[in-house]
């Protein structure tokens, strides 16, 4: 995953492509070897190549150092005990759990048939989604009545911009599994249920132009994933 949507491979270059487009006599002068050395080098970019299986990583620290590094580059997400809700489960990993991930938060979400990720928004990050299995319906809402609803299947990707309200429903008969990534290492999410619960019924009544009693049976806390 990349932590912003502006990444492009054209912002850098492949050394195989560079050498393939550089005259052999220039390479010979640069590296101090005969020009014939480069006769069988590729003439263009090598993007994905197949080679021998690498040997196992040594169990002991590399020669000359006892420093294994202050931060791990691996977090075992499936080893984490998931948060459980009526509508499914969620495993979340932010910078708090994985300190090296200072610019991204990830989540592995499983939503039961009939369940949904409640209406919410993220005040500090964009959200990317990769749908692993199942069928989903996701709706995104912005100011001035801008709303977009799409259906997703395994292999699809979704996107909710920072500050846009959205929800995800399981629209199928099997569990929906998806990977979510936000481009901030600090996880922030505002639940619409919790926001309504935090405001006086009189204020809500005035805003929505309905009796205060209309909110009597609303949830009093965040729902996250109702069934």
Phi, psi and omega per residue, in radians:
X1 nan 2.572 3.015
X2 -1.940 2.623 -3.016
X3 -1.556 0.178 2.975
X4 -2.667 2.804 -3.059
X5 -1.512 0.102 -3.070
X6 -1.775 0.114 -3.135
X7 -1.085 2.456 3.044
X8 -2.550 2.357 3.092
X9 -1.163 -0.257 -3.138
X10 -1.405 -0.023 3.042
X11 -1.431 -0.043 3.090
X12 -2.475 -2.871 3.133
X13 -2.643 2.863 3.115
X14 -1.664 2.323 3.134
X15 -1.190 -0.488 3.086
X16 -1.158 -0.646 3.110
X17 -1.181 -0.713 -3.126
X18 -1.133 -0.856 3.136
X19 -1.104 -0.623 -3.137
X20 -1.162 -0.385 -3.126
X21 -1.862 0.195 3.119
X22 -1.890 2.317 -3.116
X23 -0.979 2.424 -3.134
X24 -0.968 -0.614 -3.124
X25 -1.191 -0.517 3.074
X26 -1.249 -0.744 3.102
X27 -1.094 -0.694 3.138
X28 -1.071 -0.748 3.137
X29 -1.179 -0.678 -3.101
X30 -1.191 -0.775 -3.031
X31 -1.689 -0.170 3.133
X32 1.243 0.594 3.111
X33 -2.275 2.839 3.135
X34 -1.085 2.568 3.121
X35 -1.039 -0.511 -3.134
X36 -1.128 -0.300 3.117
X37 -1.004 -0.526 -3.013
X38 -1.727 0.199 -3.065
X39 -1.062 -0.665 -3.075
X40 -1.796 0.162 3.065
X41 -1.185 2.640 3.115
X42 -1.088 2.595 -3.105
X43 -1.658 -0.002 -3.135
X44 -2.604 -3.034 -3.080
X45 -1.133 2.334 2.971
X46 -1.730 1.878 -3.011
X47 -1.550 -0.926 3.063
X48 -2.306 2.160 -3.122
X49 -2.143 2.781 -3.141
X50 -2.010 2.194 -3.137
X51 -2.383 -2.926 -3.138
X52 -1.208 2.688 3.088
X53 -1.179 2.247 -3.112
X54 -1.205 2.686 3.122
X55 -1.242 2.876 3.109
X56 -1.078 2.652 3.070
X57 -1.217 2.345 3.129
X58 -0.994 2.466 -3.132
X59 -1.275 -0.524 -3.119
X60 -1.564 2.775 3.071
X61 -1.024 2.699 3.131
X62 -1.054 2.633 -3.119
X63 -1.001 2.369 3.057
X64 1.572 -0.020 3.128
X65 -2.576 2.571 3.031
X66 -1.973 0.091 -3.091
X67 -1.553 1.975 -3.130
X68 -1.545 -0.002 -3.136
X69 1.735 2.465 -3.080
X70 -1.340 -0.460 -3.046
X71 -2.193 2.377 3.059
X72 -1.400 2.560 3.077
X73 -1.721 0.155 -3.110
X74 -2.312 2.408 3.046
X75 -2.289 2.212 -3.092
X76 -1.485 1.556 -3.042
X77 -1.139 -0.691 -3.111
X78 -1.273 -0.246 3.077
X79 -1.437 -0.220 3.130
X80 -1.309 2.367 3.064
X81 -1.230 2.171 -3.057
X82 -1.305 2.659 2.942
X83 -1.315 2.335 -3.054
X84 -1.932 2.356 -3.119
X85 -2.335 2.897 3.103
X86 -0.978 -0.554 -3.082
X87 -1.678 -0.003 3.138
X88 2.658 -2.689 -3.086
X89 -2.349 2.813 3.117
X90 -2.587 2.346 2.993
X91 -1.995 2.161 -3.067
X92 -2.080 2.357 3.071
X93 -2.324 1.997 3.103
X94 -2.026 -2.959 3.106
X95 -1.108 -0.450 3.115
X96 -1.083 -0.744 -3.136
X97 -1.511 -0.497 -3.006
X98 -2.341 1.426 -2.932
X99 -0.935 -0.532 -3.100
X100 -1.259 -0.309 -3.123
X101 -1.485 1.213 -3.025
X102 -1.401 -0.250 -3.099
X103 -2.068 0.047 -3.097
X104 -2.514 2.567 2.979
X105 -2.117 2.441 3.128
X106 -2.167 2.742 3.088
X107 -2.604 2.478 3.019
X108 -1.981 1.985 -2.967
X109 -2.018 2.355 3.047
X110 -2.162 2.093 -3.087
X111 -1.980 2.235 -3.116
X112 -1.261 2.770 3.028
X113 -0.959 2.296 -3.100
X114 1.506 -0.196 -3.135
X115 -1.536 2.966 3.123
X116 -2.699 2.675 2.914
X117 -1.466 2.065 -2.953
X118 -1.025 2.880 3.077
X119 -1.075 2.221 -3.078
X120 -2.829 3.058 3.015
X121 -2.621 2.779 -3.141
X122 -1.956 2.001 -3.062
X123 -1.339 -0.205 -3.010
X124 -2.175 0.054 -3.017
X125 -2.726 2.638 2.908
X126 -1.391 2.760 -3.141
X127 -2.186 2.198 3.002
X128 -1.880 2.543 -3.126
X129 -2.271 2.409 2.988
X130 -2.124 2.109 -3.070
X131 -1.538 2.053 -3.043
X132 -1.528 -0.794 -3.138
X133 -2.731 2.787 3.136
X134 1.560 -3.018 -3.129
X135 -2.233 2.356 -3.035
X136 -2.260 2.771 2.953
X137 -2.238 2.154 -3.119
X138 -2.152 2.362 3.134
X139 -2.163 2.355 -3.129
X140 -2.095 2.341 -3.097
X141 -2.184 2.305 3.056
X142 -2.128 3.046 -3.119
X143 -1.074 2.848 -3.135
X144 1.069 0.590 3.026
X145 1.239 0.356 3.127
X146 -1.390 2.058 -3.124
X147 -2.412 2.451 3.134
X148 -2.417 2.208 3.125
X149 -2.137 2.275 -3.114
X150 -2.365 2.735 3.016
X151 -1.847 2.571 -3.038
X152 -2.300 2.537 3.055
X153 -2.179 3.059 3.131
X154 -0.945 2.315 -3.135
X155 1.646 -0.179 3.109
X156 -1.462 2.776 3.035
X157 -2.131 2.601 3.115
X158 -2.260 2.905 -3.064
X159 -2.615 2.338 3.032
X160 -2.223 2.010 -3.111
X161 -1.146 2.735 3.100
X162 -0.934 2.303 3.073
X163 1.436 -0.037 3.124
X164 -1.570 2.337 3.049
X165 -1.215 2.496 3.118
X166 -2.780 2.842 3.036
X167 -2.588 2.787 3.141
X168 -2.260 2.176 3.095
X169 -1.897 2.549 2.909
X170 -1.394 1.965 -3.073
X171 -1.751 0.190 -3.107
X172 -2.107 -2.900 -3.106
X173 -1.857 -0.027 3.108
X174 -2.070 2.904 3.095
X175 -1.008 2.463 3.056
X176 -1.752 2.187 3.120
X177 -2.116 2.299 3.139
X178 -2.578 2.647 3.067
X179 -1.767 2.305 -3.141
X180 -2.104 2.376 3.088
X181 -2.302 2.319 3.070
X182 -2.043 2.503 -3.026
X183 -1.556 0.911 2.998
X184 -2.722 2.370 -3.126
X185 -1.293 -0.241 3.079
X186 -1.750 2.077 -3.081
X187 -1.446 2.197 3.056
X188 -2.359 2.283 3.115
X189 -2.545 2.325 3.123
X190 -1.932 2.071 3.131
X191 -1.436 2.292 3.083
X192 -1.125 -0.653 3.099
X193 -1.060 -0.792 -3.137
X194 -1.181 -0.638 3.132
X195 -1.118 -0.786 3.115
X196 -1.124 -0.710 -3.127
X197 -1.119 -0.457 -3.087
X198 -1.457 -0.085 -3.100
X199 -1.920 2.535 -3.138
X200 -1.067 2.521 3.131
X201 -1.061 -0.543 3.129
X202 -1.107 -0.751 3.116
X203 -1.137 -0.754 3.125
X204 -1.110 -0.711 3.131
X205 -1.062 -0.723 -3.142
X206 -1.172 -0.718 -3.085
X207 -1.237 -0.762 -3.075
X208 -1.610 -0.133 3.114
X209 1.042 0.768 3.061
X210 -2.338 2.839 3.127
X211 -1.092 2.676 3.096
X212 -1.015 -0.549 -3.107
X213 -1.090 -0.341 -3.136
X214 -1.085 -0.391 -3.079
X215 -1.790 0.100 -3.042
X216 -1.071 -0.611 -3.077
X217 -1.833 0.218 3.065
X218 -1.192 2.663 3.099
X219 -1.082 2.653 -3.103
X220 -1.754 -0.043 -3.141
X221 -2.469 3.060 3.001
X222 -1.025 2.454 3.123
X223 -1.720 -0.548 -3.091
X224 1.020 -1.090 -3.097
X225 -2.517 1.389 3.132
X226 -1.213 2.727 -3.138
X227 -1.547 nan nan
